[in-house]
């Protein structure tokens, strides 16, 4: 269910690729809280899967080449 919430309410920011495939980064805001979510694809079923969520900006270094945060 988390993956569907992210895809409906999150704002797509960027994509990253590694040996396992692509990972999409989303910015989410809910009830005054802001966080980021990485969503990948389950190879077995082709369904989106939430890989991790975080509030720290440290993991954003993987995306620093082109992430523009949404304006408030």
C-alpha positions in Angstrom: 0.0 0.0 0.0 2.9 2.4 0.7 4.0 2.3 -2.9 0.6 3.4 -4.2 0.4 6.2 -1.7 3.8 7.5 -2.8 2.9 7.2 -6.5 -0.4 9.1 -6.0 0.8 11.8 -3.6 4.6 12.0 -4.0 6.3 14.4 -6.4 8.8 12.7 -8.7 12.3 14.3 -8.4 14.9 12.1 -10.1 16.0 8.6 -11.2 19.1 6.7 -10.3 20.5 3.6 -12.0 22.7 0.8 -10.6 23.4 -2.8 -11.5 19.9 -3.8 -10.1 18.0 -1.3 -12.3 16.4 2.0 -11.8 15.2 3.7 -8.6 12.9 6.7 -8.7 13.1 9.4 -6.0 9.9 11.1 -4.7 9.3 14.0 -2.3 6.3 13.5 -0.1 4.6 15.8 2.3 1.9 14.7 4.7 0.4 16.7 7.6 3.3 19.1 7.8 6.0 16.4 7.6 8.3 16.1 4.6 10.2 13.0 3.6 11.8 11.3 0.6 11.0 7.9 -0.8 12.9 5.7 -3.2 10.8 3.4 -5.3 12.1 0.5 -7.4 10.4 -2.2 -9.4 9.9 -5.8 -8.3 11.5 -7.8 -11.2 9.3 -10.8 -10.5 6.0 -9.0 -10.8 6.9 -5.6 -12.3 5.2 -3.8 -9.4 6.5 -0.7 -7.8 8.2 -1.4 -4.4 9.2 1.1 -1.7 12.9 0.6 -1.1 13.5 3.1 1.6 12.2 6.4 3.0 14.2 9.0 4.8 14.1 12.6 6.1 17.9 13.2 6.1 19.4 14.9 3.1 22.5 12.7 3.2 21.0 10.0 0.9 20.2 12.8 -1.6 23.9 12.9 -2.5 23.2 10.0 -4.8 20.9 12.3 -6.8 22.8 15.7 -6.4 23.4 16.1 -10.1 19.8 17.2 -10.8 17.4 17.2 -7.9 15.3 20.3 -7.6 13.1 20.3 -4.5 9.5 21.4 -4.9 8.7 25.0 -3.9 6.5 25.4 -0.8 
